[in-house]
């Protein structure tokens, strides 16, 4: 870009920042990651390690509307925003609400049509310009990007709602005439850079051809498309040759489904791209496959490519980049370097120079195992940083099977013997001849919650899950590759929610980014079903941490329905609060109009780990004032009545595994499930009604289009046709 271009971009950002001063205040939470840099850090310090044990819930918001006739509680992993003393929250019931941050009083409410809903885990905040007031941006399940006036909650008259499913994305040069039902939806907050709103999208994982994963920039004032960055380079574009034989044509995947970050001073947006479709086989896409599995830096104003760093070459393990990049200032060699931290599911942290993309710690291309599949050209090396070390385990053997209880050990060993399961080495490609236990599994490692950066202490803090997968490659009758491994695909004991490997099953880790060393690592969460002395196992988790200037780390995330505070310096757990439901979301901190520091988190779990939804609320905490009592309902789990419907005692014949069984819900099941999976991935499973309900709930959390009225009929259909064996 010409020097005048950089000046123009910086001037636009400065104008937006000046407007912010009239609305946002120190300590506000203005983005999914606290700010556009993704730091998840607050400068507020009223709540400290010395007084956090006194924290109480002071008010709550029940997200389910009072007039709702449905008995079902909807799950949510939404992160609110806090601006100028108000909270702004998008609920799973199709509403955006503005609340007084100190009292919970409703300022305004915006409701979507009944057949639509909020998509994603966060909203974007634009501070406005001299002529346009501040706005909120969010995606809908119908594929739109909408704007609301921050003060009134009304759609701005001069902004045209953005239709994200454009012809180019869905049916154009990279769409190939795909039907509108193919998955294309925002599931993360849009990034805001000056007057540009930047969006990625969630796409289907199968079939391999479908909507494009391109990233686009829109004018925050009018909704006009400003630029498009092709996630798979087109003919004539740089790096097109990384897709051998034009195999990138019409390729789906390679999308920014997670959150992006923005260096507002330099006008750079950092985009973490996911894996290509299909993400476990690469026979039809030889090459390194850029920009898959890459952190890409773009000029936020124009979309111009600046640099990239690929964390996995030719991904055949689903090792995409769920973690929002975090901007930080790293002190090394006597100087301060503007850096960005990037992480994929392997648990390796790549600390890169924010301007050049060069690693701050050496990264070596290490030799990796070859594939046993005919035609698969696994990349011979993968980039491994010399520091920090991986923060999740990379493999296991039979000797690592958990022995916490005799029943767990017997179950896991019996499954290995009966199903002929082997144990994959780190980076070993999947096989067709036998199922293998793989680490980190598809749901393991870090996830979309991202990390927090404590700049005072130079610590990057992130939570991870230790979840192994049992995987084996196979083809259905239509020639689609899929994970044909025995069910359940996770390696654990059903009903107990205990994985088969020795604990910990979830961790919270702090990395000193100045030297690349692990400062501390502690188990995150407990297993309630075990004896007290054995409970500190760590738990699977999703949702991010919050770091404070006073030296605290707040986090929910775990499937044990707790909200916790840790000491930033040591990792010692200081405070625990039992929630009504798991908080599979990221907490925030802000200052109310009364000058008080608050911490808030959404407690509406069930979207990720299959745990039932027992609450659907926002809970707000603070240090108690004289005579103040805790909010009455914050720790009381609500029962969720489920309409009892008869299920056939005996299952009908399985029929064609590539298609759903006949019945009144067949068409809907085919539409809802095959947006992301081949049919055999569903029809080969055998589950109880409760397990099917948890599975469908999990898919809703990932963005599956299942209206409330269709939820029970779909679960009953799956339970009737695909019940447990025997």
C-alpha positions in Angstrom: 0.0 0.0 0.0 1.2 3.6 -0.7 2.2 5.6 2.3 -0.9 7.8 1.9 -3.1 4.7 2.1 -1.6 3.8 5.5 -2.3 7.4 6.6 -5.9 7.2 5.5 -6.4 3.9 7.3 -4.9 5.2 10.5 -6.9 8.4 10.3 -10.1 6.5 10.0 -9.2 4.3 13.0 -8.3 7.4 15.0 -11.6 9.1 14.1 -13.5 6.0 15.3 -11.4 5.9 18.5 -12.2 9.5 19.2 -15.9 8.7 18.9 -15.4 5.8 21.4 -14.4 8.3 24.1 -18.0 9.6 24.3 -19.5 6.2 24.8 -17.0 3.6 26.1 -15.0 4.0 29.3 -11.9 2.5 30.9 -12.8 -1.0 32.0 -15.6 -1.5 29.4 -15.8 -4.8 27.4 -16.2 -3.7 23.8 -15.5 -6.9 21.9 -15.8 -10.7 22.1 -12.2 -10.8 23.5 -12.6 -7.7 25.7 -11.2 -5.6 22.9 -10.4 -6.1 19.2 -6.9 -7.3 20.2 -8.5 -10.4 21.9 -6.7 -9.9 25.3 -9.6 -10.8 27.6 -8.1 -8.5 30.2 -9.5 -5.8 32.4 -7.6 -3.0 34.0 -10.2 -2.9 36.9 -8.8 -4.0 40.2 -11.5 -3.6 42.9 -11.8 -7.5 43.0 -8.5 -8.9 44.2 -7.0 -12.2 45.3 -7.5 -11.0 48.8 -11.2 -10.4 48.6 -12.5 -12.6 45.7 -13.7 -15.2 48.2 -16.4 -12.7 49.2 -17.8 -12.4 45.7 -21.6 -13.0 45.4 -24.2 -12.9 42.5 -26.0 -9.5 42.8 -28.4 -9.9 39.9 -29.4 -12.3 37.1 -31.3 -12.2 33.9 -33.4 -15.2 32.8 -32.9 -15.2 29.1 -36.1 -17.3 28.4 -38.9 -14.8 27.8 -41.6 -14.8 30.5 -44.4 -15.5 28.0 -42.7 -18.5 26.3 -44.9 -21.6 26.2 -42.1 -24.0 25.5 -40.7 -26.1 28.4 -37.2 -26.3 26.7 -34.4 -24.2 27.9 -32.1 -23.1 25.1 -28.4 -23.2 25.4 -26.0 -20.3 24.8 -22.3 -19.6 24.8 -22.7 -15.8 24.2 -20.3 -13.2 25.5 -22.0 -9.9 26.5 -20.6 -6.5 25.8 -20.3 -3.7 28.4 -20.2 -0.1 27.2 -20.7 3.0 29.2 -22.3 1.2 32.1 -24.8 -0.8 30.1 -24.7 -4.5 29.2 -25.6 -5.7 25.7 -26.6 -9.4 25.3 -27.9 -11.5 22.4 -30.0 -14.4 23.8 -30.8 -17.8 22.2 -34.4 -16.7 22.1 -33.9 -14.4 19.2 -33.6 -11.2 21.2 -30.9 -8.5 21.8 -31.3 -6.7 25.1 -29.7 -3.7 26.7 -29.5 -3.7 30.5 -28.3 -1.4 33.2 -25.0 -3.0 34.2 -25.5 -2.2 37.9 -29.2 -3.3 38.3 -30.2 -5.4 35.4 -33.0 -3.0 34.4 -33.9 -3.4 30.8 -33.1 -0.4 28.6 -34.4 -1.7 25.3 -35.2 -5.0 23.6 -34.9 -6.0 19.9 -36.7 -9.2 18.7 -36.1 -11.1 15.5 -38.9 -12.8 13.7 -40.0 -16.1 15.2 -38.6 -18.1 12.4 -35.1 -16.6 12.8 -32.5 -16.3 15.6 -29.2 -15.0 16.7 -26.2 -16.8 15.3 -22.8 -16.8 16.9 -21.1 -16.3 20.2 -20.7 -12.6 20.3 -21.6 -9.2 18.8 -19.4 -6.5 17.3 -19.3 -2.9 18.6 -18.7 0.0 16.3 -18.1 3.4 18.1 -19.6 5.4 15.2 -18.4 8.6 13.5 -19.4 12.3 13.8 -22.5 11.7 11.6 -23.4 8.1 12.6 -24.0 7.0 16.2 -22.5 3.8 17.7 -23.9 0.5 16.6 -24.0 -3.2 17.4 -23.5 -5.8 14.7 -24.5 -9.5 14.8 -25.4 -12.4 12.6 -28.7 -14.3 12.2 -29.5 -17.9 11.5 -31.1 -16.8 8.2 -27.7 -15.6 7.0 -27.9 -11.8 7.5 -25.6 -9.3 9.3 -27.7 -6.8 11.1 -27.0 -3.5 12.8 -28.7 -1.9 15.8 -28.4 1.6 17.2 -26.6 1.3 20.5 -28.7 3.9 22.2 -32.2 2.8 21.0 -31.9 -0.8 19.8 -33.5 0.2 16.5 -32.1 -0.7 13.0 -30.3 2.4 11.5 -32.2 3.9 8.6 -29.1 4.4 6.5 -27.8 0.8 6.9 -28.9 -1.9 4.6 -29.0 -5.4 6.2 -26.2 -7.5 4.7 -27.2 -10.7 3.0 -24.2 -12.9 3.6 -25.2 -15.7 1.3 -24.4 -13.8 -1.9 -24.3 -15.4 -5.3 -20.5 -15.4 -5.3 -20.3 -17.2 -2.0 -23.2 -19.7 -2.6 -23.5 -20.1 -6.4 -20.7 -18.2 -8.0 -17.2 -19.1 -9.2 -16.5 -21.0 -6.0 -20.1 -22.1 -5.3 -20.9 -24.3 -8.3 -24.6 -23.9 -8.0 -24.9 -25.3 -4.5 -28.4 -25.2 -2.9 -29.2 -22.5 -0.3 -29.5 -25.1 2.4 -25.7 -25.6 2.6 -24.3 -24.3 5.8 -23.1 -20.7 5.7 -23.5 -18.8 8.9 -21.6 -16.4 11.2 -20.8 -18.2 14.5 -18.4 -15.7 15.9 -18.5 -11.9 16.5 -17.6 -9.8 13.5 -14.3 -7.9 13.8 -14.4 -4.1 13.7 -11.5 -2.1 12.3 -12.2 1.6 12.0 -15.3 1.8 9.7 -15.0 -1.7 8.4 -17.0 -4.7 9.7 -15.1 -8.0 8.8 -16.9 -11.3 8.7 -16.0 -15.0 8.2 -18.4 -17.9 8.5 -19.0 -21.4 9.5 -19.3 -23.9 6.6 -20.2 -27.6 6.3 -17.4 -30.2 6.7 -18.9 -32.5 4.0 -19.4 -32.7 1.1 -16.1 -31.2 0.0 -17.6 -28.8 -2.5 -19.8 -26.0 -1.3 -19.8 -22.3 -0.3 -16.5 -20.4 -0.2 -14.8 -19.6 3.1 -13.8 -16.1 1.9 -13.4 -13.2 4.4 -15.2 -10.0 3.6 -15.1 -6.3 4.7 -18.3 -4.2 4.8 -18.9 -0.5 5.3 -20.1 -0.1 8.9 -22.2 3.0 7.9 -24.0 1.6 4.8 -23.5 -2.1 4.7 -21.7 -1.9 1.3 -19.2 -4.6 0.4 -15.7 -3.1 0.4 -13.5 -6.1 -0.2 -13.2 -9.9 -0.4 -10.2 -12.0 0.4 -10.2 -15.5 -1.2 -9.4 -18.1 1.4 -8.5 -20.5 -1.5 -6.4 -18.6 -4.1 -8.0 -18.5 -7.5 -6.1 -19.1 -10.8 -3.5 -16.3 -11.3 -3.5 -15.5 -7.5 -0.4 -16.1 -5.4 -0.3 -19.5 -3.7 -2.8 -21.1 -6.1 -0.1 -23.7 -6.8 -0.5 -25.1 -3.3 -3.6 -26.9 -4.6 -2.3 -29.4 -7.1 -4.3 -29.9 -10.2 -6.8 -27.1 -9.5 -8.0 -29.1 -6.6 -9.0 -25.9 -4.7 -11.8 -25.2 -7.2 -15.2 -25.1 -5.6 -13.5 -26.3 -2.3 -15.4 -25.6 0.9 -13.8 -25.2 4.3 -10.7 -23.0 4.6 -12.9 -20.6 6.5 -12.6 -18.2 9.4 -15.2 -19.7 11.7 -13.6 -18.5 14.9 -12.8 -14.9 16.0 -10.5 -12.5 14.2 -8.4 -9.8 15.9 -7.4 -6.3 14.9 -4.3 -4.2 15.4 -6.2 -0.8 15.4 -3.0 1.2 15.3 -1.6 -0.5 12.3 -4.9 -1.2 10.5 -4.2 -5.0 10.4 -6.8 -7.8 10.8 -5.5 -11.3 11.8 -7.6 -14.1 10.4 -7.3 -17.7 11.7 -8.4 -20.1 8.9 -9.7 -23.6 9.4 -9.1 -26.9 7.6 -10.3 -27.8 4.1 -13.3 -30.0 3.6 -13.1 -32.9 4.1 -10.8 -32.3 7.0 -9.5 -35.9 7.5 -8.6 -37.0 4.0 -6.5 -35.1 1.4 -6.3 -37.6 -1.5 -8.2 -35.2 -3.8 -6.2 -32.0 -2.8 -2.5 -32.8 -2.9 -0.3 -29.8 -1.8 0.1 -27.6 1.2 -3.4 -26.1 0.7 -3.0 -22.5 1.6 -4.6 -20.6 3.3 -5.9 -23.6 5.3 -4.7 -23.8 8.9 -3.0 -20.4 8.5 -2.9 -17.2 10.4 -3.2 -14.5 7.7 -2.6 -10.8 8.2 -4.6 -8.5 5.9 -4.9 -4.7 5.5 -8.2 -4.2 7.3 -9.2 -1.3 5.0 -8.6 -3.0 1.7 -8.3 -6.7 2.4 -4.8 -6.8 0.9 -2.6 -9.7 1.8 0.3 -8.8 4.1 1.7 -12.2 5.3 0.7 -15.6 6.5 1.9 -18.4 8.7 0.7 -21.9 8.2 0.5 -24.0 11.3 -0.4 -27.3 9.6 0.5 -28.3 6.0 -2.1 -30.4 4.1 -4.3 -31.0 7.2 -5.7 -34.5 7.4 -6.5 -34.5 11.1 -9.0 -31.6 11.6 -6.3 -29.5 13.3 -7.8 -26.1 12.5 -7.3 -22.8 14.3 -10.2 -22.3 16.7 -8.4 -19.8 19.0 -8.8 -16.1 18.5 -5.4 -14.6 17.8 -4.2 -12.5 20.8 -2.2 -9.3 20.3 0.6 -8.7 22.9 3.8 -6.8 23.6 6.6 -9.3 24.2 9.8 -8.3 25.9 12.7 -10.2 24.5 16.4 -9.4 24.1 16.0 -6.0 25.7 13.3 -4.8 23.4 9.5 -4.9 23.2 8.1 -6.6 20.1 4.5 -6.2 18.9 3.5 -9.8 18.7 0.5 -12.0 17.9 -0.2 -15.4 19.5 -1.7 -18.1 17.4 -2.7 -21.6 18.4 -4.3 -24.6 16.7 -5.8 -27.8 18.2 -2.4 -29.4 18.7 -1.8 -27.2 21.8 1.4 -25.6 20.3 1.5 -21.8 20.7 3.1 -19.8 17.9 4.3 -16.4 18.9 4.8 -14.3 15.8 6.0 -10.8 15.1 2.8 -8.9 14.4 4.3 -6.8 11.5 6.3 -9.5 9.7 4.8 -12.8 10.7 8.2 -14.1 11.7 8.3 -16.5 14.8 9.8 -15.1 17.9 10.9 -18.6 18.9 12.5 -20.9 16.3 10.1 -23.1 14.4 11.5 -26.2 12.8 10.0 -28.4 10.1 10.0 -31.8 11.7 9.7 -35.1 9.8 6.3 -36.7 10.2 4.8 -40.2 9.6 3.7 -41.1 6.1 0.1 -42.1 5.3 -1.0 -45.8 4.7 -3.8 -44.7 2.4 -3.3 -45.2 -1.3 -3.1 -41.8 -3.0 -2.7 -39.8 0.2 0.3 -37.5 0.0 0.8 -36.5 3.7 3.1 -33.6 4.0 6.5 -34.9 5.0 7.1 -32.2 7.7 5.2 -30.1 10.1 6.1 -26.8 11.8 7.0 -27.3 15.5 8.1 -24.4 17.7 11.1 -24.8 19.9 9.2 -23.0 22.6 6.7 -23.1 24.2 6.2 -26.8 24.5 2.7 -28.2 23.7 0.2 -27.8 26.5 -1.9 -30.8 25.7 -0.8 -34.4 25.3 0.0 -35.6 21.8 -0.6 -39.3 22.1 -1.4 -42.2 24.5 -0.8 -46.0 24.8 -2.6 -48.8 26.5 -0.4 -48.1 29.6 -2.1 -44.7 29.9 -5.6 -46.1 30.4 -7.2 -44.6 33.5 -7.5 -46.8 36.6 -9.5 -44.3 38.8 -12.2 -47.0 39.1 -12.2 -50.7 38.2 -15.3 -50.1 36.1 -13.6 -47.4 34.0 -10.5 -49.4 33.5 -12.4 -52.6 32.6 -14.7 -50.7 30.1 -11.8 -49.0 28.3 -9.6 -52.1 28.0 -12.6 -54.2 26.9 -13.4 -51.7 24.2 -9.8 -51.7 22.9 -9.9 -55.5 22.7 -13.4 -55.9 21.2 -13.1 -53.2 18.6 -9.5 -53.8 17.7 -8.5 -50.2 18.6 -4.9 -49.1 18.2 -3.1 -46.0 19.5 -1.9 -43.4 17.0 1.5 -41.7 17.4 1.6 -38.0 17.3 0.8 -36.7 13.8 0.1 -40.3 12.5 -2.4 -40.1 9.6 -5.7 -41.9 9.9 -6.1 -45.5 8.6 -8.7 -47.6 6.9 -7.7 -51.0 8.4 -8.3 -50.3 12.1 -9.7 -47.6 14.4 -7.0 -45.6 16.3 -7.1 -43.4 19.4 -5.8 -40.0 18.4 -4.6 -37.0 20.5 -5.7 -34.4 20.6 -9.1 -35.6 19.5 -11.4 -33.5 17.3 -13.0 -31.9 20.4 -9.7 -31.7 22.4 -7.0 -29.1 22.9 -7.9 -25.4 22.9 -11.1 -24.2 21.5 -13.0 -21.0 20.4 -13.0 -19.5 23.9 -9.4 -18.3 23.3 -6.8 -17.2 25.7 -6.3 -14.2 28.0 -3.1 -12.0 28.1 -2.0 -10.5 31.4 0.4 -7.8 30.1 1.5 -6.8 33.6 2.9 -10.3 34.2 3.7 -11.3 30.6 1.4 -14.4 30.9 -0.8 -15.9 28.2 -3.4 -18.0 29.9 -5.6 -20.6 28.2 -7.9 -23.5 29.0 -7.7 -26.9 27.2 -9.5 -30.2 27.1 -7.8 -33.6 27.0 -10.3 -35.5 24.8 -9.1 -38.4 22.6 -11.0 -39.5 19.5 -11.5 -43.0 18.1 -11.2 -42.6 14.4 -11.0 -44.7 11.2 -11.4 -43.6 7.7 -14.2 -45.1 5.5 -16.4 -44.5 2.5 -20.2 -44.6 2.3 -22.0 -46.1 -0.8 -22.0 -42.6 -2.4 -18.2 -42.4 -2.2 -18.1 -39.8 0.6 -15.2 -40.2 3.0 -16.1 -40.0 6.7 -15.0 -41.1 10.2 -16.2 -44.7 10.2 -14.7 -45.5 13.6 -16.8 -47.3 16.2 -19.2 -45.2 18.2 -19.0 -43.3 20.4 -16.2 -41.4 18.6 -14.8 -40.2 21.9 -12.7 -42.6 23.9 -14.5 -42.8 27.3 -17.1 -44.4 29.4 -20.7 -43.4 28.5 -22.8 -42.2 31.4 -19.9 -41.4 33.6 -18.5 -38.7 31.3 -15.0 -40.0 32.1 -12.4 -40.3 29.4 -10.3 -43.5 29.1 -6.9 -41.9 29.7 -5.4 -41.0 33.0 -6.2 -37.4 34.2 -6.0 -34.5 33.9 -8.9 -34.3 31.5 -8.8 -30.5 31.3 -6.2 -27.9 32.3 -5.7 -24.2 32.8 -2.2 -23.1 31.7 -0.1 -19.9 31.9 2.8 -19.4 29.5 5.5 -16.8 30.0 5.7 -15.4 26.5 9.0 -13.6 27.2 10.9 -17.0 27.5 8.4 -19.5 26.1 8.2 -21.5 29.4 5.1 -22.8 31.1 4.7 -20.7 34.2 2.1 -23.0 35.7 -0.5 -25.6 34.7 -3.3 -26.8 36.9 -6.3 -29.2 36.5 -9.5 -27.2 35.6 -12.7 -28.8 37.1 -13.7 -31.8 39.1 -15.6 -35.0 38.5 -18.4 -35.0 41.0 -19.2 -38.8 40.7 -15.8 -39.8 42.1 -14.8 -39.9 45.8 -13.8 -36.6 47.2 -10.1 -37.4 47.3 -10.1 -38.3 43.6 -12.3 -35.6 42.2 -9.7 -33.1 41.0 -9.3 -34.6 37.6 -9.9 -31.6 35.4 -12.9 -31.6 33.1 -13.6 -31.1 29.4 -14.3 -27.4 28.9 -15.1 -24.8 26.3 -15.3 -21.0 26.9 -12.5 -18.6 27.6 -10.8 -17.0 30.6 -10.8 -13.4 31.9 -7.6 -11.9 33.4 -7.6 -8.9 35.7 -5.0 -6.3 36.6 -5.3 -7.2 40.2 -4.0 -10.8 39.5 -7.0 -12.9 39.0 -8.2 -15.3 36.3 -11.9 -16.0 36.1 -13.3 -18.9 34.1 -16.4 -21.1 33.8 -16.1 -23.4 30.7 -16.1 -26.7 32.5 -18.9 -29.3 32.3 -19.1 -29.4 36.1 -21.2 -26.2 36.3 -18.7 -24.2 38.3 -17.4 -20.7 38.0 -13.9 -20.2 39.4 -11.2 -17.6 40.2 -7.5 -18.4 40.2 -4.4 -16.6 41.3 -2.6 -15.3 38.1 0.8 -15.7 39.6 0.5 -19.3 40.9 -2.6 -20.9 39.4 -4.0 -21.5 42.9 -7.8 -21.8 42.9 -9.2 -19.1 45.2 -13.0 -19.1 44.7 -15.6 -21.5 43.3 -19.3 -20.9 42.7 -21.8 -23.6 41.7 -23.9 -22.4 38.8 -27.4 -23.5 37.6 -25.8 -24.8 34.4 -22.3 -25.0 33.0 -20.9 -21.7 31.7 -19.7 -22.7 28.3 -19.0 -19.0 27.6 -16.4 -16.3 28.3 -16.9 -14.1 31.4 -16.5 -10.3 31.2 -15.7 -7.6 33.7 -16.9 -4.0 33.6 -17.6 -0.9 35.8 -21.2 0.0 36.4 -22.5 3.5 36.5 -22.3 3.2 40.3 -18.5 2.9 40.1 -18.6 -0.8 41.1 -16.6 -3.6 39.4 -18.8 -6.4 38.1 -18.1 -9.8 36.6 -20.7 -11.4 34.4 -21.1 -14.8 32.6 -23.8 -16.7 30.8 -24.9 -19.9 32.5 -26.7 -21.9 29.8 -24.6 -25.0 29.2 -25.3 -28.0 27.1 -24.2 -26.7 23.7 -20.9 -28.5 23.6 -20.4 -31.4 26.0 -23.9 -32.9 25.9 -24.8 -31.9 29.4 -28.5 -31.1 29.8 -29.6 -27.5 29.8 -30.8 -26.7 33.4 -30.6 -22.9 33.3 -30.5 -20.2 30.6 -29.4 -17.0 32.4 -26.9 -14.3 32.7 -25.3 -14.1 36.2 -23.6 -10.9 37.4 -21.2 -10.9 40.4 -19.7 -8.2 42.6 -18.3 -7.7 46.1 -21.2 -7.4 48.6 -22.1 -4.1 50.0 -23.3 -3.9 53.7 -26.4 -5.9 54.1 -26.5 -7.1 50.5 -27.6 -10.7 49.9 -26.9 -13.0 47.0 -29.3 -13.0 44.1 -31.8 -15.7 45.0 -31.9 -17.9 41.9 -28.3 -17.8 40.8 -27.2 -21.2 42.1 -30.5 -23.0 41.9 -30.8 -25.5 39.0 -34.1 -25.5 37.2 -35.7 -28.8 36.2 -36.3 -29.1 32.5 -39.6 -31.0 31.8 -39.5 -33.0 28.6 -42.7 -34.1 27.0 -42.9 -37.9 27.3 -43.5 -39.4 23.9 -43.7 -43.1 23.2 -40.7 -44.6 21.4 -41.0 -47.9 19.5 -39.7 -50.8 21.7 -38.0 -52.5 18.7 -36.0 -50.6 16.1 -36.9 -51.0 12.4 -34.4 -52.5 10.0 -31.4 -50.3 9.5 -31.8 -50.1 5.8 -29.4 -48.0 3.7 -26.9 -46.4 6.0 -26.3 -43.6 3.5 -29.9 -42.4 4.0 -32.2 -41.8 6.9 -35.0 -44.2 7.8 -38.5 -43.6 6.4 -40.8 -41.5 8.6 -42.4 -38.1 9.0 -39.1 -36.5 10.2 -36.9 -38.1 7.5 -36.8 -35.0 5.3 -36.1 -32.7 8.2 -33.4 -35.0 9.6 -31.7 -35.1 6.2 -31.7 -31.3 5.9 -30.6 -30.6 9.5 -27.9 -33.3 9.8 -26.3 -33.5 6.4 -25.5 -29.8 6.4 -22.4 -30.8 8.3 -22.2 -34.6 8.1 -22.7 -37.5 5.7 -25.8 -39.4 6.8 -23.8 -42.5 7.8 -22.1 -40.5 10.6 -25.6 -40.2 12.2 -27.3 -43.5 11.2 -24.4 -45.6 12.3 -24.8 -44.4 15.9 -27.0 -46.1 18.5 -28.1 -44.0 21.5 -30.8 -43.7 24.1 -33.3 -40.9 23.8 -31.4 -38.8 26.5 -28.2 -39.2 24.6 -29.8 -38.3 21.3 -31.3 -35.2 23.0 -27.8 -34.2 24.2 -26.4 -34.8 20.7 -29.0 -32.7 19.0 -28.5 -30.0 21.6 -24.8 -30.0 20.9 -25.5 -29.6 17.2 -27.7 -26.7 17.9 -24.9 -25.1 19.8 -22.7 -25.5 16.7 -25.3 -23.8 14.6 -27.6 -26.5 13.3 -30.9 -25.1 12.1 -33.4 -26.9 14.4 -36.4 -24.7 15.5 -37.8 -25.3 18.9 -40.9 -27.0 17.6 -38.8 -29.5 15.7 -36.5 -30.4 18.5 -38.5 -33.1 20.3 -39.9 -34.7 17.0 -36.3 -35.0 15.7 -35.0 -36.5 18.9 -37.9 -39.0 19.0 -37.3 -40.0 15.4 -33.6 -40.6 16.0 -34.3 -42.5 19.2 -36.9 -44.7 17.5 -34.8 -45.6 14.5 -31.3 -45.7 16.1 -31.7 -46.9 19.7 -29.0 -48.6 21.7 -28.0 -52.1 20.6 -29.8 -55.0 22.4 
